[in-house]
């Protein structure tokens, strides 16, 4: 189920952008604010407590490194900053790629593609035993897919190339989930990998919340979407707890 949820979100965003061509940027920014709040809440309510839970800490300490889990969270934040140097902020809805005077791209943005795929791949690792996080990642990827597709379409990129780009992006998170389930290395260091992903999600979600409005201004609509995102994440987590 987790595979379908995360894959479908990107494909749905691609289809919606290509055929419906939504033009209201404010609506997309509000969706981004909701997704950022929802993802941050799931990270704080579920992933973070799980990393520091006694069950997680006491399970075969020999499989873990001597470094505190907080170090890996900070490494995740730093790693995401490095990724954004190459992706130009595409992970949180900002696409800063140079086009010519006619707003056309003359080369494939490989750095953006590779860094975005690495980001999406890592996000898939903690999902294999956490369906609520799968919804969080899906809601996060949906507006990103819309923004990227609209940008590439407006930049006159070939539609089949856009599809190949977005299809590959859609596959990355399910691939990460599959690797987490099948690779011995991923299972051996699941705690450390999850901590790195928590750092990535902390950085991404907080950036989305604070940058989804120009001038970093919080208006009523944005605050409402943030509160709604937090409340929905809380209700989902409480539902799973019971």
Secondary structure, 3 states (H helix, E strand, C coil): CHHHHHHHHHHHHHHHHHHHCCCCHHHHHHHHHHHHHHHHHHHHHHHHHHHHCHHHHHCCHHHCCCCCHHHHHHHHHHHHHHHHHHHCCHHHCCCCCCCCCCCCCCCCCHHHHHHHHHHHHHHCHHHHHCHHHHHHHHHHHHHHHHHHHHHHHHCCCCHHHHHHHHHHHHHHHHHHHHHHHHCHHHHHCHHHHHHHHHHHHHHHHHHHHHHCCHHHCCCHHHHHHHHHHHHHHHHHHHHHHC
